[in-house]
Amino acid sequence: MLHRIQSCIRKNRLVLATGAGFFIITCALFLKTARYDFVDLDDGPYVFANAHVQQGLNLHNIAWAFTSMRDAGCWMPLTWLSYMTDSLLFGTAPGVFHAVNVVYHACNAALFFLLLWVLFVRQPFTTVDGKKQTFSVKPSVCAWAACVCGALFWAVHPLRVEPVAWVSGRKDVLSTFWELLALLCWVESIGWRSANKSLGRWTSPETWQRMALICFSLALLAKPTAMTFPVLAALLEIMLTRQLHAHRFIDYAYIGLAGCLMAMVSQRSGGATMELTSVPLQGRLLNAIASIGLYARDTVHPAALAIPYLHAWPLHPVFLGQGLVICALAGILLAGLIFKEGRHIGICFGQRWHSLHRLLGNQEQAASNQFVSRFLLAGLLWIVVAITPMLGFSSFGYHSHADRFTYIPAMGLSIILTGGLLAVTRRFCVAGVLSSCGLLVALVCLARASSQQMTYWENDETLFTHTLQITGDTNKVAHQQLGIYYFRKHDDLATAVSHFGKAIDLDGKRVPSHFHALYAIMLAEAGQLQKAQFQTRLAEQKQLKGNLFQQAECFTAHGAILLADGNSASARDYLNWAVVIAPQDADAHYVLGNVALKTGNIEEATQEWRKALEDPDRRYEFLRIRVRN
């Protein structure tokens, strides 16, 4: 058997070598992110402020990973285990988590190339009635180049930067890794005659189906949006054979439904969704239409990428008109393709075959070669199916859309691109070569744009400053993150007050209690005592009953105001109460250190600042210099 495996590798050495090349090229492009810091937008609760992840793998943390619903607003036990494995094996430095993200994305690039090769270049296989399909093309330099261009277009596009450069994007790259493996297994399970056919029962359709089911389950454990796998697998089966064995999808449908239910429960329990009354169905529909238009624009011209994009309801979202036009054109094209191809598609329920329009009396007609319409239909439907869970119909957060949501849907566009190059090459060889050369030039430009986009992810300052430049001065999340960054890490009080004040004003009545308290501390240090007292009153009004952390934040705000007013003794009383209620609260220890410094007790100040630095949320980084001195 080992000899047969070696023979299989020799026969496919060009494909395997190309896959390895994809891995190396993708790593080389994205590895610069390994020098970057964490971003204080989800990276805290996901990694650096998560005690379970910091401790690494153990039985208690494994149990937590499978039962945690609230910590990330998403049920993703396999992603949690991945983070814990990184901590156990490589430590907790940010570069470790960035590098692992890059490795997963590089693996995905290689796997996607293999999937394109299997879909378009593998030799014809036998259908149910014994006839040969003619969908695939013979291996050639042009076919190889088309698959390379299609996979590279997906791998190096600037829209891929967000899920790779963001540590919290691990769930996207990890889930896609297992979903691509599941799709490759599924293609084998539908009767594809591969080069390793002689391996016997280990490559039987039943074995490949079981492997696909396992990989699909792991993809769901990484991120529930992998629930679309059964539909994507059905699209590939129809694309390759024009036949669909519906009974084979029953197990996958049950598992996908379970993943859908877990996603809904975890998002609601984790507070990652808005009520329907906040953004009604009309607003969600308009946002979905605009998002499709924005994704199309950013795919063609990725010059305005940022995070996060905030929804504008009750105002109409930007790019709504263009989104309507794009959706209308795509809908007309899809309707035409479905009408053309649907009457040739056979669907098997039990032992009976049906077509979308009528019973298939002529299997030879069903197996006729309609190369262009088939890959175009499969690619468009792939995009529609994969993007639907991210359009916000059932769940809706503060973002209107996100670059990371295109990670799997964009593969549909690469399927269309690869098939288009092959179709052109079949009829006009010279035109195909010229098209490939032109696309390679475009790919180089996309890689350069991705490299530039990665530089914005170096830290909070570079990322959210860029976000304000792209989305405008009304992005409350960007102002909020910059305010926290300048106050706690750079000790730039004036800039911190400016940004955080804008975030408070933009958010209006929805500002949570602890943000009012933090803003009060900033204002007190800036000497704006009346504004600080007003923010403290707002924090107390919005304080939830029984929430000790919010109560401690209010006490800390009072202490900061009293300290700025020269009443150190009363300030110390409030701050001592805050420390009793929340012993690990860095804000209270920071202000207590300032009280000790003002009273001349430098040793006590140093001790309190050291306690502030122990906060797992990495607050008050500038205090490290004070403590050392």
BELMONOR-V72460 format. One record per residue. N is the residue number from 1. RES is the residue in three letters. SS is DSSP state (a for helix, b for strand, c for the rest). OMEGA is omega as a letter, one per 30 degrees, with the letter a starting at -180 (none if undefined). D_FIRST is the distance of its C-alpha to the first C-alpha in whole Angstrom. Layout:
BEGIN
N;RES;SS;OMEGA;D_FIRST, N;RES;SS;OMEGA;D_FIRST
END
This chain:
BEGIN
1;MET;c;l;0, 2;LEU;a;l;4, 3;HIS;a;a;5, 4;ARG;a;l;5, 5;ILE;a;l;6, 6;GLN;a;l;9, 7;SER;a;l;10, 8;CYS;a;l;11, 9;ILE;a;l;13, 10;ARG;a;a;14, 11;LYS;a;a;15, 12;ASN;c;a;17, 13;ARG;a;l;18, 14;LEU;a;a;22, 15;VAL;a;a;21, 16;LEU;a;l;20, 17;ALA;a;l;22, 18;THR;a;l;25, 19;GLY;a;l;24, 20;ALA;a;l;24, 21;GLY;a;l;28, 22;PHE;a;l;29, 23;PHE;a;a;28, 24;ILE;a;a;30, 25;ILE;a;a;33, 26;THR;a;l;33, 27;CYS;a;a;33, 28;ALA;a;a;36, 29;LEU;a;a;38, 30;PHE;a;a;38, 31;LEU;a;l;38, 32;LYS;a;l;42, 33;THR;a;l;42, 34;ALA;a;l;41, 35;ARG;a;a;44, 36;TYR;c;l;46, 37;ASP;c;l;48, 38;PHE;c;l;47, 39;VAL;c;a;49, 40;ASP;c;l;51, 41;LEU;c;a;50, 42;ASP;c;l;48, 43;ASP;a;l;46, 44;GLY;a;l;49, 45;PRO;a;l;48, 46;TYR;a;a;44, 47;VAL;a;a;44, 48;PHE;a;l;47, 49;ALA;c;l;49, 50;ASN;c;a;47, 51;ALA;a;a;47, 52;HIS;a;l;44, 53;VAL;a;a;42, 54;GLN;a;a;43, 55;GLN;a;a;43, 56;GLY;c;a;39, 57;LEU;c;l;36, 58;ASN;c;a;38, 59;LEU;a;a;38, 60;HIS;a;a;41, 61;ASN;a;l;40, 62;ILE;a;l;37, 63;ALA;a;l;39, 64;TRP;a;a;42, 65;ALA;a;a;39, 66;PHE;a;a;38, 67;THR;a;a;42, 68;SER;c;l;44, 69;MET;c;a;45, 70;ARG;c;a;48, 71;ASP;c;a;47, 72;ALA;c;a;46, 73;GLY;c;a;47, 74;CYS;c;l;43, 75;TRP;c;a;41, 76;MET;c;a;38, 77;PRO;a;a;36, 78;LEU;a;l;33, 79;THR;a;l;35, 80;TRP;a;l;37, 81;LEU;a;l;34, 82;SER;a;l;33, 83;TYR;a;a;37, 84;MET;a;l;37, 85;THR;a;l;34, 86;ASP;a;a;35, 87;SER;a;a;38, 88;LEU;a;a;37, 89;LEU;a;a;34, 90;PHE;a;a;36, 91;GLY;c;a;40, 92;THR;c;l;42, 93;ALA;c;a;43, 94;PRO;a;a;43, 95;GLY;a;l;41, 96;VAL;a;a;38, 97;PHE;a;l;38, 98;HIS;a;a;39, 99;ALA;a;l;36, 100;VAL;a;l;34, 101;ASN;a;l;35, 102;VAL;a;a;34, 103;VAL;a;l;31, 104;TYR;a;l;30, 105;HIS;a;l;32, 106;ALA;a;l;30, 107;CYS;a;l;27, 108;ASN;a;l;28, 109;ALA;a;l;29, 110;ALA;a;l;26, 111;LEU;a;l;24, 112;PHE;a;l;27, 113;PHE;a;l;27, 114;LEU;a;l;23, 115;LEU;a;l;25, 116;LEU;a;l;27, 117;TRP;a;l;25, 118;VAL;a;a;23, 119;LEU;a;a;27, 120;PHE;a;a;28, 121;VAL;c;a;26, 122;ARG;c;a;23, 123;GLN;c;a;23, 124;PRO;c;l;25, 125;PHE;c;a;23, 126;THR;b;l;25, 127;THR;c;a;27, 128;VAL;c;a;28, 129;ASP;c;l;31, 130;GLY;c;a;28, 131;LYS;c;a;30, 132;LYS;b;l;28, 133;GLN;c;l;29, 134;THR;c;a;31, 135;PHE;c;a;31, 136;SER;c;l;28, 137;VAL;c;a;29, 138;LYS;c;l;28, 139;PRO;c;l;26, 140;SER;c;l;29, 141;VAL;a;a;31, 142;CYS;a;l;33, 143;ALA;a;l;31, 144;TRP;a;a;29, 145;ALA;a;l;32, 146;ALA;a;l;33, 147;CYS;a;l;30, 148;VAL;a;a;31, 149;CYS;a;l;35, 150;GLY;a;a;34, 151;ALA;a;l;32, 152;LEU;a;l;34, 153;PHE;a;l;37, 154;TRP;a;a;36, 155;ALA;a;a;35, 156;VAL;c;a;38, 157;HIS;c;a;41, 158;PRO;a;l;43, 159;LEU;a;l;43, 160;ARG;a;a;40, 161;VAL;a;a;42, 162;GLU;a;a;43, 163;PRO;a;a;40, 164;VAL;a;a;38, 165;ALA;a;l;42, 166;TRP;c;a;43, 167;VAL;a;l;41, 168;SER;a;l;42, 169;GLY;a;a;40, 170;ARG;a;a;37, 171;LYS;a;l;36, 172;ASP;a;a;36, 173;VAL;a;a;33, 174;LEU;a;l;31, 175;SER;a;l;32, 176;THR;a;l;31, 177;PHE;a;a;28, 178;TRP;a;l;26, 179;GLU;a;l;28, 180;LEU;a;l;26, 181;LEU;a;l;23, 182;ALA;a;l;24, 183;LEU;a;l;25, 184;LEU;a;l;22, 185;CYS;a;a;20, 186;TRP;a;l;23, 187;VAL;a;l;23, 188;GLU;a;a;19, 189;SER;a;a;21, 190;ILE;c;l;23, 191;GLY;c;a;21, 192;TRP;c;a;20, 193;ARG;c;a;18, 194;SER;c;a;16, 195;ALA;c;l;14, 196;ASN;c;l;11, 197;LYS;a;a;12, 198;SER;a;l;9, 199;LEU;a;l;7, 200;GLY;a;a;9, 201;ARG;a;a;12, 202;TRP;a;l;11, 203;THR;a;l;12, 204;SER;c;l;15, 205;PRO;a;a;19, 206;GLU;a;l;20, 207;THR;a;l;17, 208;TRP;a;l;18, 209;GLN;a;l;22, 210;ARG;a;l;21, 211;MET;a;l;20, 212;ALA;a;a;23, 213;LEU;a;l;25, 214;ILE;a;a;24, 215;CYS;a;l;24, 216;PHE;a;l;28, 217;SER;a;l;29, 218;LEU;a;l;28, 219;ALA;a;l;30, 220;LEU;a;l;33, 221;LEU;a;l;33, 222;ALA;a;l;34, 223;LYS;c;a;36, 224;PRO;a;l;38, 225;THR;a;l;38, 226;ALA;a;l;34, 227;MET;a;a;36, 228;THR;a;a;36, 229;PHE;a;a;32, 230;PRO;a;l;32, 231;VAL;a;l;35, 232;LEU;a;l;33, 233;ALA;a;l;30, 234;ALA;a;l;32, 235;LEU;a;l;33, 236;LEU;a;l;30, 237;GLU;a;l;29, 238;ILE;a;l;33, 239;MET;a;a;32, 240;LEU;a;a;29, 241;THR;a;a;30, 242;ARG;c;l;34, 243;GLN;b;a;33, 244;LEU;b;l;33, 245;HIS;b;a;31, 246;ALA;a;a;34, 247;HIS;a;a;33, 248;ARG;a;a;29, 249;PHE;a;a;31, 250;ILE;a;a;33, 251;ASP;a;a;31, 252;TYR;a;l;31, 253;ALA;a;l;35, 254;TYR;a;a;36, 255;ILE;a;l;34, 256;GLY;a;l;36, 257;LEU;a;l;39, 258;ALA;a;l;39, 259;GLY;a;l;38, 260;CYS;a;l;41, 261;LEU;a;l;43, 262;MET;a;l;42, 263;ALA;a;a;43, 264;MET;a;a;46, 265;VAL;a;a;47, 266;SER;a;l;46, 267;GLN;a;a;48, 268;ARG;a;a;51, 269;SER;a;l;51, 270;GLY;c;l;50, 271;GLY;c;a;53, 272;ALA;c;a;51, 273;THR;c;l;52, 274;MET;c;l;56, 275;GLU;c;l;58, 276;LEU;c;l;58, 277;THR;c;l;62, 278;SER;c;l;61, 279;VAL;c;a;60, 280;PRO;c;a;60, 281;LEU;a;l;58, 282;GLN;a;l;60, 283;GLY;a;l;59, 284;ARG;a;l;55, 285;LEU;a;l;55, 286;LEU;a;l;57, 287;ASN;a;l;55, 288;ALA;a;l;52, 289;ILE;a;l;53, 290;ALA;a;a;54, 291;SER;a;l;51, 292;ILE;a;l;49, 293;GLY;a;l;52, 294;LEU;a;l;51, 295;TYR;a;l;48, 296;ALA;a;l;48, 297;ARG;a;a;51, 298;ASP;a;l;49, 299;THR;a;a;46, 300;VAL;a;a;48, 301;HIS;c;a;50, 302;PRO;c;a;49, 303;ALA;c;a;52, 304;ALA;c;a;53, 305;LEU;c;a;50, 306;ALA;c;l;51, 307;ILE;c;f;51, 308;PRO;c;l;52, 309;TYR;b;a;54, 310;LEU;b;l;56, 311;HIS;c;a;57, 312;ALA;c;a;61, 313;TRP;c;g;62, 314;PRO;c;l;65, 315;LEU;c;l;65, 316;HIS;c;a;63, 317;PRO;c;l;59, 318;VAL;c;l;59, 319;PHE;c;a;58, 320;LEU;a;a;58, 321;GLY;a;l;60, 322;GLN;a;l;57, 323;GLY;a;l;54, 324;LEU;a;l;56, 325;VAL;a;a;56, 326;ILE;a;l;52, 327;CYS;a;l;52, 328;ALA;a;l;54, 329;LEU;a;l;52, 330;ALA;a;l;49, 331;GLY;a;l;50, 332;ILE;a;l;51, 333;LEU;a;l;48, 334;LEU;a;a;46, 335;ALA;a;l;48, 336;GLY;a;a;48, 337;LEU;a;l;45, 338;ILE;a;l;44, 339;PHE;a;a;47, 340;LYS;a;a;45, 341;GLU;a;a;42, 342;GLY;a;a;42, 343;ARG;c;l;44, 344;HIS;c;a;40, 345;ILE;c;l;38, 346;GLY;b;l;37, 347;ILE;b;a;37, 348;CYS;b;l;35, 349;PHE;b;a;37, 350;GLY;c;a;36, 351;GLN;c;a;36, 352;ARG;b;l;38, 353;TRP;b;l;38, 354;HIS;b;l;41, 355;SER;b;a;41, 356;LEU;c;a;43, 357;HIS;c;a;46, 358;ARG;c;l;46, 359;LEU;c;a;44, 360;LEU;c;l;41, 361;GLY;c;a;42, 362;ASN;c;a;41, 363;GLN;a;a;37, 364;GLU;a;l;37, 365;GLN;a;l;40, 366;ALA;a;a;38, 367;ALA;c;a;35, 368;SER;c;a;37, 369;ASN;c;l;36, 370;GLN;c;a;38, 371;PHE;a;a;37, 372;VAL;a;a;39, 373;SER;a;a;41, 374;ARG;a;a;37, 375;PHE;a;l;36, 376;LEU;a;l;39, 377;LEU;a;a;40, 378;ALA;a;a;36, 379;GLY;a;a;37, 380;LEU;a;l;41, 381;LEU;a;l;40, 382;TRP;a;a;37, 383;ILE;a;a;40, 384;VAL;a;a;42, 385;VAL;a;a;40, 386;ALA;a;a;39, 387;ILE;a;a;42, 388;THR;a;a;44, 389;PRO;c;a;43, 390;MET;c;a;45, 391;LEU;c;l;48, 392;GLY;c;l;50, 393;PHE;c;a;51, 394;SER;c;l;50, 395;SER;c;a;50, 396;PHE;c;l;52, 397;GLY;c;a;53, 398;TYR;c;a;55, 399;HIS;b;l;53, 400;SER;b;l;53, 401;HIS;b;a;50, 402;ALA;c;l;47, 403;ASP;a;a;45, 404;ARG;a;a;42, 405;PHE;a;l;42, 406;THR;a;a;41, 407;TYR;c;l;38, 408;ILE;c;a;36, 409;PRO;c;a;38, 410;ALA;a;l;38, 411;MET;a;l;35, 412;GLY;a;l;36, 413;LEU;a;l;39, 414;SER;a;l;36, 415;ILE;a;l;34, 416;ILE;a;a;38, 417;LEU;a;l;38, 418;THR;a;l;35, 419;GLY;a;l;35, 420;GLY;a;l;39, 421;LEU;a;l;38, 422;LEU;a;l;35, 423;ALA;a;l;38, 424;VAL;a;a;41, 425;THR;a;a;38, 426;ARG;a;a;38, 427;ARG;a;a;42, 428;PHE;c;a;43, 429;CYS;a;a;41, 430;VAL;a;l;43, 431;ALA;a;l;44, 432;GLY;a;l;41, 433;VAL;a;l;40, 434;LEU;a;l;44, 435;SER;a;l;43, 436;SER;a;l;40, 437;CYS;a;l;42, 438;GLY;a;l;44, 439;LEU;a;l;42, 440;LEU;a;l;40, 441;VAL;a;l;44, 442;ALA;a;l;44, 443;LEU;a;l;41, 444;VAL;a;l;42, 445;CYS;a;l;46, 446;LEU;a;l;44, 447;ALA;a;l;42, 448;ARG;a;l;45, 449;ALA;a;l;47, 450;SER;a;l;44, 451;SER;a;l;45, 452;GLN;a;l;48, 453;GLN;a;l;47, 454;MET;a;a;45, 455;THR;a;l;49, 456;TYR;c;a;50, 457;TRP;c;a;48, 458;GLU;c;l;49, 459;ASN;c;a;51, 460;ASP;a;a;54, 461;GLU;a;a;56, 462;THR;a;a;55, 463;LEU;a;a;53, 464;PHE;a;l;56, 465;THR;a;l;58, 466;HIS;a;l;56, 467;THR;a;l;56, 468;LEU;a;l;59, 469;GLN;a;a;60, 470;ILE;a;a;57, 471;THR;a;a;58, 472;GLY;c;a;62, 473;ASP;c;a;64, 474;THR;c;a;64, 475;ASN;c;a;60, 476;LYS;a;a;61, 477;VAL;a;l;58, 478;ALA;a;l;58, 479;HIS;a;a;61, 480;GLN;a;a;61, 481;GLN;a;l;58, 482;LEU;a;l;60, 483;GLY;a;l;63, 484;ILE;a;a;61, 485;TYR;a;a;59, 486;TYR;a;a;62, 487;PHE;a;a;64, 488;ARG;a;a;61, 489;LYS;c;a;60, 490;HIS;c;a;62, 491;ASP;c;l;65, 492;ASP;c;a;67, 493;LEU;a;a;69, 494;ALA;a;l;71, 495;THR;a;l;68, 496;ALA;a;a;66, 497;VAL;a;l;69, 498;SER;a;a;69, 499;HIS;a;a;66, 500;PHE;a;l;66, 501;GLY;a;l;69, 502;LYS;a;l;68, 503;ALA;a;l;65, 504;ILE;a;a;67, 505;ASP;a;a;69, 506;LEU;a;a;67, 507;ASP;a;l;65, 508;GLY;a;a;69, 509;LYS;a;a;69, 510;ARG;a;a;65, 511;VAL;c;l;65, 512;PRO;c;a;64, 513;SER;a;a;66, 514;HIS;a;l;64, 515;PHE;a;l;64, 516;HIS;a;a;68, 517;ALA;a;l;68, 518;LEU;a;l;66, 519;TYR;a;l;68, 520;ALA;a;l;71, 521;ILE;a;l;70, 522;MET;a;a;70, 523;LEU;a;l;73, 524;ALA;a;l;75, 525;GLU;a;l;74, 526;ALA;c;l;75, 527;GLY;c;l;78, 528;GLN;c;a;78, 529;LEU;a;a;79, 530;GLN;a;l;81, 531;LYS;a;l;77, 532;ALA;a;l;76, 533;GLN;a;l;78, 534;PHE;a;l;77, 535;GLN;a;l;73, 536;THR;a;l;74, 537;ARG;a;l;76, 538;LEU;a;l;73, 539;ALA;a;a;70, 540;GLU;a;l;72, 541;GLN;a;a;73, 542;LYS;c;a;69, 543;GLN;c;l;68, 544;LEU;c;l;66, 545;LYS;c;l;68, 546;GLY;c;a;66, 547;ASN;c;a;64, 548;LEU;a;a;65, 549;PHE;a;l;63, 550;GLN;a;l;65, 551;GLN;a;l;68, 552;ALA;a;l;67, 553;GLU;a;l;67, 554;CYS;a;l;70, 555;PHE;a;l;72, 556;THR;a;l;70, 557;ALA;a;l;72, 558;HIS;a;l;75, 559;GLY;a;l;75, 560;ALA;a;l;74, 561;ILE;a;l;77, 562;LEU;a;l;79, 563;LEU;a;l;78, 564;ALA;a;l;79, 565;ASP;c;l;82, 566;GLY;c;a;83, 567;ASN;c;a;83, 568;SER;a;a;80, 569;ALA;a;l;81, 570;SER;a;l;81, 571;ALA;a;a;77, 572;ARG;a;l;76, 573;ASP;a;l;77, 574;TYR;a;a;75, 575;LEU;a;l;72, 576;ASN;a;l;72, 577;TRP;a;l;72, 578;ALA;a;a;69, 579;VAL;a;l;67, 580;VAL;a;a;68, 581;ILE;a;a;66, 582;ALA;c;a;63, 583;PRO;c;a;63, 584;GLN;c;a;60, 585;ASP;c;a;61, 586;ALA;a;a;61, 587;ASP;a;a;64, 588;ALA;a;l;67, 589;HIS;a;l;66, 590;TYR;a;a;66, 591;VAL;a;l;70, 592;LEU;a;l;71, 593;GLY;a;l;70, 594;ASN;a;l;72, 595;VAL;a;l;75, 596;ALA;a;l;75, 597;LEU;a;a;75, 598;LYS;a;l;78, 599;THR;c;l;80, 600;GLY;c;a;79, 601;ASN;c;a;76, 602;ILE;a;a;74, 603;GLU;a;l;72, 604;GLU;a;l;71, 605;ALA;a;l;70, 606;THR;a;l;68, 607;GLN;a;a;66, 608;GLU;a;l;66, 609;TRP;a;l;65, 610;ARG;a;l;62, 611;LYS;a;l;62, 612;ALA;a;a;61, 613;LEU;a;l;58, 614;GLU;c;l;57, 615;ASP;c;a;56, 616;PRO;c;a;52, 617;ASP;c;l;53, 618;ARG;c;a;54, 619;ARG;c;l;58, 620;TYR;c;l;60, 621;GLU;c;a;58, 622;PHE;c;a;62, 623;LEU;a;l;63, 624;ARG;a;l;61, 625;ILE;a;l;63, 626;ARG;a;a;66, 627;VAL;a;l;65, 628;ARG;a;a;64, 629;ASN;c;none;67
END
